[in-house]
Amino acid sequence: MTASDSHQRMMHINLFLMGCGHHRAAWRHPQSAVEQLGDIRYYECLAQTAERGKLDAVFFADSNSAGNVSDGSWFYLEPLTAMAAMSRATEKIGFISTVSSTFYTPFHAARLVASLDHISGGRIGWNVVTSMFDVEARNHGYEAMPGHAERYRRADEFVQAVLGLWDSWADDALRFDRQGHYADPAKVRPINHQGEFFRVDGPLNVPRPVQGHPVLFQAGASAPGRELAARCAEAIYAVAYDLPAAQSYYRDIKQRVKAAGREVYVPILPGLVTYVAPTEAEAKAKQRELDELLPADASLRQLAMFIGQDCSGWDLDAPVPTLPPLEEFSGPQGRYSTILRIIETEQPTLRQLLGRLAAGGGHCTMVGTPQQIADKMEHWFRNEGADGFNLMPPSLPGGIEDFIEQVVPVLQSRGLFRTEYQGSTLREHLGLARPDHR
């Protein structure tokens, strides 16, 4: 890469919204917005704040179970529904939601996401996940989650069927000829998909989306997940505890994309938790304040979910017991491998590990001044660690306001982040071409 190329390359930054913030105890803070979690105006204001900072997009994960409601229920409003309203309260910023290929059908997902792309004027992305927990599966007619390999075969077929449905209308199919056709029948065609998991005749009952295809995100950490990402994803979310982990994933995915015959830019965005303040001491105090609100039992339940075993009887002030190696773990591998890495690198007590996982569950955490955080972000960006970041503020709205007001101006002053939007669609924000009609 030449110096001029490097200078022109800009970070991509998303805001990952999660309730009152990603810290498990954020909702307990006296100044939290917990009473507003069912008020769409709360989310609209967060999106407007992110847009003021010129961020690429707002991202929602999703869950298909209620979880332990005493710990705080993070999925109050269904994300796709919320995004319809949020897109009307903003002008440029993109919106991305998780869509489960295990629990949705291709026609249902294609119709919802295409509709949102029209409503927003081309600002939608979808993060394809296979889902992971049996408690979710039992809300959708399964006894338990299908096996890992089966879920990824289904996801691959799901993606192809959805893309086919979006392409079932040509860009110029609509005629609006009051004496003739509403749409040209020759330019609207069935897809006649018949596969292992789905039969989908088509065509979709929504014309081709504004972006052609809403942007396809993926977040696979396992080998099948990485392969799916390499073949299909246009942008990728990653879990990276530190720069070496980030570089390993980044280089592997870039190589897999090339091996899949795709000569395209696929931005990789690791999750990033930031505590920012004018001084390092103040930033650490913010982190400590949230950590001290954390009940141990809720933290142990979260850890049990991540590692797939009960840890309620473990000694909080003893070293973490030895966990099975990654290849013996059948759950979500990205998070589990991160936990193994934290234990190996930091050798924490169980209590220390719980604090480390309380915000972001093992994603990279940066604590410091705006300049210190910008320095670390730039170091990752310039050294094959990231093409940008998926921000996971530990508390909301304060965490994103701090970042927008303090860190973004530093990144902008260094020429690392946009000062104005150059386009109006999510594809344009991410530097991605609009796909031709197939």
N, C-alpha and C positions, 0 to 999 in steps of 0.2 A: 504493500500500500504506500502510495506517495504521500508526502507531507500535505499536498493540497487536498488529496482524497480524505486524509485523516481530518483535516481542518473542516471539510464540508460535512463530515459525518456527524449526525446529531443523535443525542440520546432520545429514546422513547420512554415515556413515563406514564404509567397507568395508576389510578387510585383504586385499590382493592377495598371495597366497602364491606364492613362486617359489623352490624349492630352499633354498639357504642365504641367500637374499636377492637383491635385484634387481641389486646391483653384480656385474659379471662376474667380479670377483676375490674375491668374498665367501667362496667355498668354500676359497680358498687360505689364509685367515686361520688362525693356529694355534688359535684358539678356536672355529672354525666347527663346525657339527654335520654335516659332510659324511658322516661314517660312519653317520649315522642316517637318511639320505634314503630308505631302504627300510623303515624302522620306522614303522608307523602311529602308534605312541605319540608320536613327534615331532610329527606333524600334529595329533593330538588335543590335545597340550599347547598348541600354538600357537592352536588354536581356543578352548581354555579361557581362555588369556590374553586373546584378543580379546573373549570373552564377559565376562570380569571388567571390561573397559573399557567394556562396554555397546555395543560396535560393532554395526552393523546386520547385517553378514554377513562371511563369508570367501569370497573369490573365487579360483577357479583358472582360468588360461588353459589351453590344451592345444596339443600339437603332434603331428603324425602322421608325424614322421621323427625319427631319432636325432640329427641334427646332427653337429657335430664333437665326438666324445666326449672328445678331449683338453682341450677347453675347459670340460668339466663338462656332464653330462647333466641338464637341469632337470626332466624329466618322468619321474620314476622310477616312481611309482605312477599308474595311470590315475585321473583325477580323480573320475569318478562313483563308482567303486568305493571310493576313499578317503573320499568324502563320506558314504557309507553308514555307515562306522565312526565318522567324526567326529561325525555327528549323534547317535549313541548315547552319545557321551562328553560331550555338552552338552545344554542344556535350552531355550535361547531364541534363540541366535544363528542367523542364516540361512546358507545355503550356495548358492553360485552357481558353475556351471561352463559353460565354453564348449562348445557343441555345433555341429559343422560341418554346414551344410546341403548342402555339396558331397559329403561323405563318408558321412554317415548317410542313412537313409531316414526318412520321417516316422513310420512305425509303430514302428520301432526306437527312435527318440528319444523319442516320446511315451510308450512303455511304460517305458523306463528312468527318465525324469524323473518320471512319475506315480508310479512305485514309490517313488522317493526321497521324494516329497512325503508319501506315506503313512508311510514309515519314520520320517521326521523330525517328523511331526505338523504339516506345513504350513510348512516353512522353506526351500523350494527355489526357486531362480531359474535360468534358463538364458540364457546369452549367445549369441545367434545370430551366427555368423560364416560367411563364405563361403570361408575359408581363402585362402592366397595363394601358396604355393611349389610349383613343379613337382616338387621332390623328395618332397613330401607326396603329390601327385597320383599319382606312380608307385607308391606303396604301395597305391593303391585302384583300379587298373585303367585309369588315364588315361595317355596319352602325355605330356600336359602339362596345366596348369590350363586349364579352359574360360575363355573370354573374360570380361572384367569384367561386361559387360551381361548375358551369359547366366547368370553366377553369381548376379547379383542377381534376375533373373527366377525362377530356381530357388529362391532363398532366400524370396522372397515367397510362392511356391506352397507351399513347405515349411512355412512358418509357418501358413498357412491350413489345411493338412491336419492339422498337429499340434493346432491349436486345435479343429478339428472332431472329432478323435479323443477329445480330453479331454471334449468335450461329447456324445460318443456315449452316455454314461450320464447319466441325470438324477440329481440329488443324492439323490433318494429312491427310486432304482431297487431297492436291496437290500431284500429282505423277510425273509429268514431264517425263512420259515414252514415248519416241519418237516412239516406236513401239506399244504403247497401249494408255492408258488414260493420258490426261493432269491432270485431277482430277478424283477421284473415285466417280462416280455418287451415290454410296450408302452412301457417307459421305457428300453430299450436298443435303439439303432437303428444301422443301417449309415450311413456317410457318402457312399458311392458317389462318391468323388472321382476324376475323370478330367481330367488337365491336360496341360500340355506335357511335364512331366518325370515325373509320378507317377500311378500308378493305386493307389488305396487304398480298398478296400471298407469296412473296419471292420465292426462296432464294435471299439474297443480291448478287449483282454482284461484290463484293469485298470479298476475303477470310477473315477468322476470324482475327481480329486485333492482333497485337503483344502482347498486354496486356490481351487478351481474351475479356475483356470489357474495353475501355477507362474509366478512373475514373469518377464516377458520383457524381457531387457536387450539392447541393441544398441550397437555402437561404430563406426558408419559415419562416415567423414570425407569420402569422395567424394560427388558429387551423388547417384548412385543409393543410396549408403549412407545419406545424410541423409534421402532420401525414404522409404526403408524404415523408418528410425527414426521419422520423423514419423507414418507410417501405423500402425505396429505396436508400437513399443517402449513399455514402461511405465517404464523407467529407462534412462539412457544413460551409457556410459563415454566419456570424451573425452581427447584429447591436447592439452594447452595448455602451451606453453613459458612464457608470461607472461600477465599479466592482459588486455592488449589482445586477444591471440589467444583467450583464454578467453571474453571478452565477445562477440567476433565470432561464435564458434561458438554460445554460449549464446543470443544473441538470434536468430540464424538458425534454430536448432532450435525455439525456442519459437514463432516466427512460423510455421514449417512445420507444427507440430502444430495450431495454430489453423486454418491454411489447409486442413488435412486434415479439418476439421470435428470435431476432438476437443477438447472443453472439459474437459480433465483435467490433473491435475498430473503432469508427467513430470520427475522429478528428474534433473539432469545432474551427473555426478561425474567431474571431471578426475583424472587420475593425479597423485599427489603423493609425491615422494621427500623424506624428512626426515632430517637429521642433527641430533640434539638433545642438549644437554648443559647443565649449570648455567651455563657461561660460553660466550661465542661462540668464544673461542680453543680451548676443548676440543672444541666441535662441529666446527670447521674441522680440528682434529687428527684426529678420527675419519674425516673425509672423505679427508684426505691419506693416512692410514694404508692405507685400502683402495685408493686410486688408485695408490699405490706398489707394490702387489702385482699390478698389471695387466700382463700380457705384451703387448707391442705387436702381435705377430702375431695374437693372438686378437682384439684390438680392431679390427684392420684387416679381419679376416674378418667381424666383426659389421657394420662400416660398409659393406662391400661388399654385404652382404645388404640393408641399408637403402636403398642408393642404386642397386642393380642394376648395378654395374660393379666390375671389379677395381681395387683401389687399393693393392695390395701393393708397387708400385714407387714410390709417392709419397714425397716428402721429408717426414719427420715434423716438421721444424722450419721448414718453409716454409708460407705461406698455403695454405689449401685451394683446389685448382684449381676453376675455374668449373664448376658442375654444370648440367645441362639444366634448363630451366624446368619448373614443375610440370605444365603441360599436355602435355609431351612424355614424362612418366614414366608407365609402365604398371603399376608395382608399388603397394604400399600407400601411399596418398597422404597420410594423416594424419601418419605418421612422417616421410615425405620433406619435406613442407611445413614441419615443425618444424625439420628439419636446415637447410633453406634459411633459415629465420628466424634460427636461431642464428648461421649464417655471416654473414648480413647485419647482425645487431645487434652481435655480439661480435668479428667479423673475427678468428677464432682461427687459430692455426697448426693443422696437422693433429693434432699431439700434444695440444693443448689441446682440440680437438673430441672426440678419443677419450676423454679424461678426462670431458668433459661428458656423453658418451653412455654411459659405463660403467655408470652406475646409472640405470635407467629409460629409457634411449634417447631423451632429449629431453623427457620430462615435466618439469613444474615441479619445481624443487629448492629446498628451503628449509633453510638452515643457520643454527643459532643457539640461543638460550635458549628455554625453554618459552614465555615471554611473547612473544618476538619471532616465533616460529612461530605462536602463537595470534593475534597481531596480524595477520599476513599472511593467515592462513586467514579471519579475520573480515572483512578488507578485501575479499577475493574474494567471500565469502558475501553481503556487504551491497551489492555493486556489480555484480551481474549477471555474476559470473564462475563461480559454482558454487552448487549446492544442497547440496554436500558434497564428499567426496573419496574416491578409491580409493587407499588408502595403499599405497606400494611401498617397504617398508623396505629400505635398502641391504644390511643384514645381518640374519640371523635366527638365534636368537630375540631377540638384543639390541636390534635396531632397533624391534621392536614393543613390547617391554617398556619401553624408554625413552619411547616415545610414550604408552603407557597410563599409566605412572607419573608422567610429567612434564607432558605437554601436555593430556591429557584433563581433569585436575582444573582447569586454567585455563579451558578451554572451558566446563566445567560451572559454574564460579563466575561466569561471565559470562552464564549462561542460554542458551548456544548449543548445548548438547548434553545429552542425557538423563542423569539420575542413576540411573534404573531403567527397565527395559523396561515399556512400557504394554500390550503385547500379547504373543502367543505365536507369531505367524506372521510370515514375512518381509513379507507385504503390510501387516500392521499396523505393523511397524517403519518401513516406507517411507511410511506414510500413504496407501496405495492401497486402493481398494474391491475387494471380492471380486466378480468378474464374474458376472452372472446366467447361468444355463444358456440356451444359444441353441437 
